[in-house]
Amino acid sequence: YSHIADVNPSVIDITECKDCGSDITEETEGIGYNDDTPNNNTHNNHVTKPKQITRISKKEFITTFPARAHLNIFTPKEATPKLRADVEEHFDNDFVLYYYMDMTTALQMNDHQVNIFNINIDDEMEELGIVNYDLHIKSTKKLIYGIFKPNDEDKKTDKWKWKLSEFKTDDQIVQEYGIENSELPKSSRKTQKFIQALKSNIVIQESLIDDTKWFEIMQIKSLKRNVKMPKITVELSKDMFIKELKRSFSNVGQPLIPIVVNKNRTHWIEWIKIIYIQSQDIYIGISMKMVNNNALEVTSICLDRGDILNKHRLVGLDKSAYIKQLDGFKTSLTEIKFTDNEQNDLEKKIHTLKGQIKSQQDAIIRHKDVIKTVKRENAAMKTQIAYNNHSQHGYNHGQMYNNNDAQPAQQNGVSTGPEIRYNDQLYDTESKQDDEMEDELAQLIDGVIRDNKFSSNLPYKVNIFRTTPIGAKKNIYIEKQFTRFWKNRIHFPKFSDDANMYYWLDYTAAIQMSQGYSKQYTNIATAPGNFLAVINYEMRDTNNNILYGIILIDEAKAKSDEPKKYPYKLCALMTAKEIQSKYGIYPDDLPKRSRKHPDFLRQLVIARSIMKQDINQINWSNLKLFKSQSTTKNDSLKKSVSITQTVMKEYVKVALERMNTSSKKPIPIMVIDKHNNYYGIEWILIVNIIHRNVDVGISFKYDRNRNVFIAKAIYLDKSEIESKHKLIGLKYNYCQNIPDFSLKKFKFKSNKPGVGLTDEDDEAASDISIDLQNEVRRLQQMVDQEQRRSIQLNQQLMNERQQQQQQLLVLQQQNQQYLNNYNNMYAVNHQQQQWPQQQQQHQQQYLNNSNTHPHQQYFPNI
């Protein structure tokens, strides 16, 4: 909006009177306050048609950021000067008024007075909130309310979602939006709690001064708002400081100054005693608050006059006795240093060390770049040397290398063969060494910086975030719109559908919790309830930044009758920089990558491949069956398999021989037991059931200590294998070339001859019979369809031949006509060529006759 609390007299609405046809000029209502403005309209007898207002909803205003206007409600620069000129209350400048509006909004939110109204006005939706500032218009003495609406500007972050739109009185709000006076926000300064706090009977005991640990009391230092006032640092001993305090506290003639303190979505009253330190000729304030049993405790030392004045103004009192005490503040202190505080010497040392650490940090960053460059050059040089050696001695050395590889090592009496590793195929492992060095240096630098800032006293507490059972399912609510929004914005990994992305979010959360990597943070001021949990999902955005899941307490679930189900909610995906900017959490306090965990990397390396001796040890009756998790329309066409263990073993050996001869590797998958807090890696062997022409997958777990593979399960659906394989996080999908398969049932039948099938086998055989009948029926339909198509093609061919014959006949007739025309034309041309010769002969004969018989004429008969 362009004007706050402003009526632009040049903007008018012109409408036509229905009765007389003349123009009616009406002043635009805009955002004015004065209800007593005289109406100069000559058509006062005409009444404007009332608006059609329908209330849709009303709900409390819940903010993403701390409860105040800052970061939540944007206030344009032109709003405060206009409001300051129109209100009765006095403010020294626009910044003071903005602070008052900001903190008053906080008080209103803390008292649950700010609501969001959804209203239909003349078939147009309006969404707005209202704040009671406790300010009054000069001319009418009426209360003025701030109206804020959604910020229509395109915002890439959650900041400033709302915008202060206008100021109105209660009558204007009723007329414009249909919101009655009873629904308007009540004054935060007129609540019973606030009034009782101001009536507290304050009794200051001398023990308060003696028992306070003054070295540990927070000092509210001067800000840069008052550049004209000189700023100094004062040094004095603790004894001298206490002596000055007792002298000033004994002066009971000056009242304590009440102030309002707002923190963590609550506010309270504190009392400031103005202290005159005679030895230094300066004034300071000692802030105190009531605690249990009406006792007082010191909360802070106030060194800045402006801060005291701003917080006092929030109380809403207008007594010069309070303000007059601040006249002695002629200087603005930056710090009070106690000369007998050993901490000061330590701070001097820390200050010196900080400069050294800063230089070391810069040096580390420079050396890091140099090391990375040298490593790349060395890697390129090694590659070139290896290539040169291979070119000069390639055949012999290659033969020796192959011979060495051809002799497998022995471990526990088992032929190990070549080592199989997938840990070098994880996403972005091409810069693995750089990443390790980057992580190590980043942790070192961030740790030093964090320790310098907080001296091991972080503003938040970090603990492991773990649910029972582990994972997102039943614990962390993930909306469908969330996965739909992010599915196509993820650079890695790629997700084919929403369910595929949810599977990744669910099981990656389980891995993080199992490893103890997922974190929860308390005392986060910018998070609802001061609680925040973060999971490293190891997904990458388009800029290749790692995305972390931001998990908050689901307040709606917490208030419901079933709070234990989905108590948390995944609210956003953010990068490390965005998390630090919004929540103040340092990158080295964020969860690490689960797929970089040493145990995870170790499991991706196996000493050998699966061998026949592993197949012989399979206990087929103990294997689990994993079917498809989804039901499809063609579920009835899925095949069922009934097979003996002996035949199955032979099929597995055939599949194993094919894999080894083709130099393929078993496919790694991630398996997770959510209830037992376990994760591990298993290896899939694809087996073809030859007599049914379908595939299944058999998973093996590698026992590193015994150097054996133990069969664990049979997978009847490829999609289940592919989903668990994707959880590994490899750059390539080793399932993409496997044909799709999905079995309905899989049964083992008896190996004993002469033993009939069990009921389950009969059922499986019945299913097979039904499948065969369906297959025959499908093939018969295909044959009938091909026959019908053949007849149609033959008929089409005959029609085309007839058309070709007709076209040929027409062409023949046209050719004959062209030939006749050509002959006729030739005859005429030949006759025309003979005519001049005959005429010449007749003329000559005529001349001859004329000479012989001059009186006779000759007329040739032509």
Sequence and secondary structure as in RCSB ss.txt:
>XXXX:A:sequence
YSHIADVNPSVIDITECKDCGSDITEETEGIGYNDDTPNNNTHNNHVTKPKQITRISKKEFITTFPARAHLNIFT
PKEATPKLRADVEEHFDNDFVLYYYMDMTTALQMNDHQVNIFNINIDDEMEELGIVNYDLHIKSTKKLIYGIFKP
NDEDKKTDKWKWKLSEFKTDDQIVQEYGIENSELPKSSRKTQKFIQALKSNIVIQESLIDDTKWFEIMQIKSLKR
NVKMPKITVELSKDMFIKELKRSFSNVGQPLIPIVVNKNRTHWIEWIKIIYIQSQDIYIGISMKMVNNNALEVTS
ICLDRGDILNKHRLVGLDKSAYIKQLDGFKTSLTEIKFTDNEQNDLEKKIHTLKGQIKSQQDAIIRHKDVIKTVK
RENAAMKTQIAYNNHSQHGYNHGQMYNNNDAQPAQQNGVSTGPEIRYNDQLYDTESKQDDEMEDELAQLIDGVIR
DNKFSSNLPYKVNIFRTTPIGAKKNIYIEKQFTRFWKNRIHFPKFSDDANMYYWLDYTAAIQMSQGYSKQYTNIA
TAPGNFLAVINYEMRDTNNNILYGIILIDEAKAKSDEPKKYPYKLCALMTAKEIQSKYGIYPDDLPKRSRKHPDF
LRQLVIARSIMKQDINQINWSNLKLFKSQSTTKNDSLKKSVSITQTVMKEYVKVALERMNTSSKKPIPIMVIDKH
NNYYGIEWILIVNIIHRNVDVGISFKYDRNRNVFIAKAIYLDKSEIESKHKLIGLKYNYCQNIPDFSLKKFKFKS
NKPGVGLTDEDDEAASDISIDLQNEVRRLQQMVDQEQRRSIQLNQQLMNERQQQQQQLLVLQQQNQQYLNNYNNM
YAVNHQQQQWPQQQQQHQQQYLNNSNTHPHQQYFPNI
>XXXX:A:secstr
   SS   TT EEEEE TTT  EEEEE  TT   TT     S TTS      EEEEEEEE   SSSSSSTTTEE 
 TTHHHHHHHHBSS  SSHHHHHHHHHHHHHHHHHTT  EEEEEEETTEEEEEEEEEEEEEBTTT  EEEEEEEE
  S  SSSTT EEEEEEE HHHHHHHH   GGGS   GGGSHHHHHHHT      HHHHHHS GGGSEEE   TT
 SSS EEEEEE HHHHHHHHHHHHT TTS  EEEEEEETTEEEEEEEEEEEETTTTEEEEEEEEE GGG EEEEE
EE  HHHHHHHHHTT    HHHHHGGGG  SEEEEEEETT HHHHHHHHHHHHHHHHHHHHHHHHHHHHHHHHHH
HHHHHHHHHHHHHHHHHHHHHHHHHHHHHHHS  EETTEE  S EE GGGBTTGGGHHHHHHHHHHHHHHHHHHH
HHHHTT  SSEEEE   SSSSSTTTEE  HHHHHHHHTT  BS  SSHHHHHHHHHHHHHHHHHHT  EEEES T
TSGGGEEEEEEEEEE TT  EEEEEEEE HHHHTSS TTSS EEEEEEE HHHHHHHH   GGGS   GGG HHH
HHHTEESS   HHHHHT  GGG EEE  SS  GGGGG  EEEEEHHHHHHHHHHHHHHHHHTT   EEEEEEETT
TTEEEEEEEEEEEETTTTEEEEEEEEEETTTTEEEEEEEE BHHHHHHHHHTT BSS TTTTS   B SEEEEE 
 STT    HHHHHHHHHHHHHHHHHHHHHHHHHHHHHHHHHHHHHHHHHHHHHHHHHHHHHHHHHHHHHHHHHHH
HHHHHHHHHHHHHHHHHHHHHHHHHHHSTT       
